[in-house]
Amino acid sequence: MNDATPPRSLALARRLDRITGACGRLAAWLCLLMALATGLVVVLRYGFNVGSQALQESVNYLHAAVFMLGAAYTLQRDAHVRVDIFYRRWSPRTRAWIDCIGSIVLLAPMCVFIFWISLTYVCNSWAIRESSADPGGLGAVFLLKSLIPILAVTLLLQGLAEILRRLALLKVAVSATPASPKHGQAADRVQPLDG
């Protein structure tokens, strides 16, 4: 294989990144829509003494959608809140191992659990076309609940992309490591893992 050609695993990771990027862009637009809807609620209520339950619920729906659709994007950008007292001091290779193990042992099972546990909940909501319990509310609670398994799937797919990327970095590190390091040279110093 040509050195300029990325491995298939990285090509798959890039395709998954595009899906996540689309979800992230959608979440960004939903933030704008949510801000406009919130402003409209305030102007209507305090400027014209008019309330709209559907408009208020739409802000809640948009808020939920931003978080559910934006979680995988946040993972992709490595922007999740993390207490990295030790992590930041570790070598890039050690961080790649930790990220792989964390994704496999913690993230993937959590995503599978969320998906599995939410299926009945979402299917029941769809079966009755669940709507708001409040008069004048939105009639799309079942759509809102559908975001729960979507969250699990997008987060799992982005977790897979991150695993593939870290494994590719580790593979580069292994192939770049000399079989027998020269005197005074550490075998685990690998330049390709700096990013």
C-alpha positions as MATLAB code, in Angstrom:
seq = 'MNDATPPRSLALARRLDRITGACGRLAAWLCLLMALATGLVVVLRYGFNVGSQALQESVNYLHAAVFMLGAAYTLQRDAHVRVDIFYRRWSPRTRAWIDCIGSIVLLAPMCVFIFWISLTYVCNSWAIRESSADPGGLGAVFLLKSLIPILAVTLLLQGLAEILRRLALLKVAVSATPASPKHGQAADRVQPLDG';
ca = [
       0.000    0.000    0.000;
       1.210    3.492   -0.840;
       2.346    5.538    2.180;
       0.162    8.444    1.005;
      -2.951    6.265    1.104;
      -4.600    6.284    4.532;
      -5.447    2.908    6.040;
      -9.048    1.726    5.668;
      -9.612    2.244    9.370;
      -8.776    5.948    9.061;
     -10.997    6.260    5.998;
     -13.863    4.774    8.027;
     -13.054    7.109   10.919;
     -13.251   10.085    8.539;
     -16.648    8.934    7.230;
     -17.910    8.625   10.802;
     -16.458   12.073   11.527;
     -18.535   13.503    8.675;
     -21.719   12.074   10.229;
     -20.742   13.546   13.579;
     -19.868   16.857   11.942;
     -23.326   17.015   10.370;
     -24.912   16.395   13.780;
     -22.701   19.103   15.271;
     -23.668   21.635   12.599;
     -27.338   20.791   13.130;
     -26.901   21.287   16.881;
     -25.278   24.674   16.238;
     -28.238   25.809   14.123;
     -30.616   24.512   16.774;
     -28.798   26.717   19.322;
     -29.569   29.751   17.194;
     -33.184   28.675   16.811;
     -33.415   28.064   20.565;
     -32.061   31.546   21.325;
     -34.584   33.113   18.937;
     -37.451   31.101   20.431;
     -36.382   32.076   23.962;
     -36.266   35.734   22.949;
     -39.698   35.448   21.387;
     -41.126   33.851   24.560;
     -39.770   36.748   26.643;
     -41.008   39.462   24.259;
     -44.470   37.901   23.984;
     -44.822   37.354   27.715;
     -43.447   40.629   29.059;
     -44.078   42.898   26.084;
     -47.534   41.749   25.059;
     -48.683   39.679   28.052;
     -49.166   36.656   25.771;
     -48.026   33.174   26.657;
     -47.552   30.181   24.417;
     -47.125   26.735   25.935;
     -46.052   25.288   22.584;
     -43.359   27.939   22.150;
     -42.062   27.384   25.685;
     -41.951   23.626   25.118;
     -40.154   24.145   21.814;
     -37.298   25.770   23.760;
     -37.076   22.656   25.956;
     -37.188   20.382   22.907;
     -34.450   22.374   21.192;
     -32.339   22.342   24.355;
     -32.634   18.556   24.564;
     -31.846   18.196   20.847;
     -28.722   20.344   21.171;
     -27.343   18.108   23.913;
     -28.389   14.814   22.332;
     -27.084   15.688   18.868;
     -24.049   17.571   20.143;
     -22.620   14.875   22.449;
     -20.816   12.968   19.689;
     -19.518   16.222   18.191;
     -18.144   17.204   21.585;
     -16.374   13.840   21.797;
     -14.948   14.347   18.311;
     -13.546   17.745   19.296;
     -12.216   16.363   22.610;
     -14.218   19.051   24.389;
     -15.858   16.971   27.120;
     -15.128   18.059   30.657;
     -12.251   15.978   31.945;
     -10.188   16.026   35.095;
      -6.812   15.466   33.531;
      -4.469   15.723   36.484;
      -2.540   12.708   35.201;
      -3.660   12.500   31.569;
      -1.979   15.720   30.431;
       1.380   14.559   31.828;
       1.342   11.202   30.059;
       2.988   10.593   26.727;
       0.853   10.716   23.565;
       1.223    6.936   23.271;
      -0.060    6.353   26.821;
      -2.943    8.758   26.182;
      -3.847    6.832   23.022;
      -3.963    3.583   25.041;
      -6.057    5.205   27.776;
      -8.471    6.643   25.190;
      -8.854    3.245   23.493;
      -9.410    1.371   26.734;
     -11.808    4.022   28.052;
     -13.831    3.960   24.841;
     -14.020    0.173   24.770;
     -14.600   -0.434   28.482;
     -16.719    2.612   29.420;
     -18.135    4.467   26.412;
     -19.251    1.553   24.217;
     -21.062   -0.371   26.984;
     -22.761    2.826   28.167;
     -23.976    3.591   24.629;
     -25.250    0.046   24.134;
     -27.023    0.201   27.509;
     -28.661    3.562   26.740;
     -29.773    2.305   23.336;
     -31.138   -0.964   24.703;
     -32.912    0.520   27.710;
     -34.482    3.331   25.662;
     -35.969    1.175   22.904;
     -39.106    0.111   24.764;
     -39.534    3.610   26.171;
     -39.327    5.183   22.699;
     -41.435    2.484   20.993;
     -44.191    2.911   23.580;
     -44.125    6.643   23.001;
     -44.385    6.150   19.236;
     -47.193    3.597   19.635;
     -49.441    6.177   21.284;
     -47.963    9.179   19.430;
     -47.264   10.704   22.823;
     -47.908   14.411   23.059;
     -47.578   17.044   25.732;
     -49.588   16.602   28.899;
     -50.049   20.376   29.074;
     -52.904   22.031   27.177;
     -51.573   23.855   24.129;
     -48.279   21.956   24.268;
     -46.478   20.296   21.403;
     -47.760   17.008   20.078;
     -44.346   15.536   19.415;
     -43.023   14.078   22.667;
     -42.441   10.821   20.788;
     -40.036   12.646   18.441;
     -38.179   14.147   21.372;
     -37.798   10.735   23.002;
     -36.431    9.364   19.724;
     -33.326   11.442   20.305;
     -32.277    9.124   23.145;
     -31.344    6.125   20.966;
     -29.986    8.539   18.344;
     -27.672    9.919   21.042;
     -26.468    6.404   21.835;
     -25.843    5.520   18.180;
     -24.031    8.739   17.258;
     -21.900    8.610   20.402;
     -21.052    4.953   19.771;
     -20.118    5.663   16.143;
     -17.909    8.573   17.147;
     -16.362    6.408   19.869;
     -15.550    3.862   17.155;
     -13.958    6.605   15.057;
     -11.836    7.663   18.028;
     -10.778    4.062   18.703;
      -9.796    3.571   15.049;
      -7.807    6.810   15.073;
      -5.972    5.904   18.300;
      -5.218    2.385   17.060;
      -3.796    3.840   13.840;
      -1.589    6.139   15.932;
      -0.457    3.214   18.050;
       0.276    1.199   14.907;
       2.414    4.060   13.594;
       4.151    4.188   16.972;
       4.901    0.457   16.879;
       6.187    0.540   13.301;
       8.291    3.638   14.023;
       9.839    2.141   17.153;
      13.261    0.631   16.460;
      13.579   -3.080   17.222;
      16.611   -2.481   19.412;
      17.082    1.087   20.592;
      20.557    2.531   20.548;
      22.278    3.366   23.791;
      20.624    6.378   25.445;
      17.566    6.255   23.158;
      14.143    5.334   24.569;
      12.144    2.855   22.500;
       8.831    4.573   23.206;
       9.772    8.020   21.875;
       7.694    8.308   18.749;
       7.175   11.529   16.860;
       3.963   10.642   14.934;
       1.906   10.599   18.164;
       2.375   14.299   18.934;
      -1.039   15.227   17.454;
];
